[in-house]
Amino acid sequence: VDSATHEHAAPGAEQSALTAPMPGTVIRVAVAPGDNVAPRQTLLVLEAMKMETPVVSPYQATVRAVHVEEGDRVAGGALLVELEE
């Protein structure tokens, strides 16, 4: 499930806000601000209804901000991670 919304900031600098595809609990955060991530790299894992759902990077990017911690309960659509290309 790709849950990235693109916002345009400076020309040439692509930013994405990744949101929760469903309500759940953050069970693992695999990145920190400043980390460089590859396409399809797991950023964090959500658990909902006993299923683990990875949230992955849609492209090569730098993590700009992580808005959740392990153990946080999030609503569907909640902001999780911001990326910058």
N, C-alpha and C positions, 0 to 999 in steps of 0.2 A: 504494500500500500504506500504510494507516494503521497506525502502530506506536506508538500512544500508550497509556499506562496512566494512569488517573486515580487520584490519591491525594487524600484529603480532609484538609486542614489546618484553618485557621481558617474559620469559616462565611463563605461568600461569596468565599473565595479559592481558586479552582480551580488545582490544580497538575498538570502532566503530565510524565512522564518518557518521552522518545522514545528508542526502542531500535532497533538495527540489524535490518532485516528479513531479513538474510542475512549471512554472513561476507563481508568485502571490505576494500578499502583506501579511506580517506578521501582524496579527491582535491581537495576544495575545501570550506572552511568559510566561509560567507557571513554569519555573524552573530557577535556578541560579547555577553557579559553586559551587561544593561541596554538592549539594543536592543529597540525595539517592532516586532513583526512582524504582518503581515496574514494572514488565512486563506489557505492554499495557497502562502504565500511559501516559497521554497526556503531551508532552513537550512544544509544541507550536501549534498554529493554523494558517494555511494559508488560504487566501481567493483568489479564482480565478474564474472568470466568475460568481460572486455572489454565489458561493458555498464555504462553510467552510470545510477545510480538516485538521483534526488533524494529527500531526506528533507524533507518540508514541514510547516509549522505546521498543526495541525488547526483552529485558530481564532485570533482576534486575541489577542495575549498579549505579555508581556515575557519576554525570555530571562533566566532566572535563573542558568544555568550552562551552559558548553560543556565537555564532558568529553573531547574528542578534538582532535587537531591534524592538519593536512594531512600525509599520509604514514603516519598510524597504520593498522595492520592491526587490524581488529576482528572479533570472533566474532559470530555471529547472536545477537541478544538483548542485546548489549552496550549499556550506557547511553551515549547520545550527547549529548543536550541535555535540559535541564530548563526548562520553561516555567511561567509564573505568569500567571493571568488577571487 
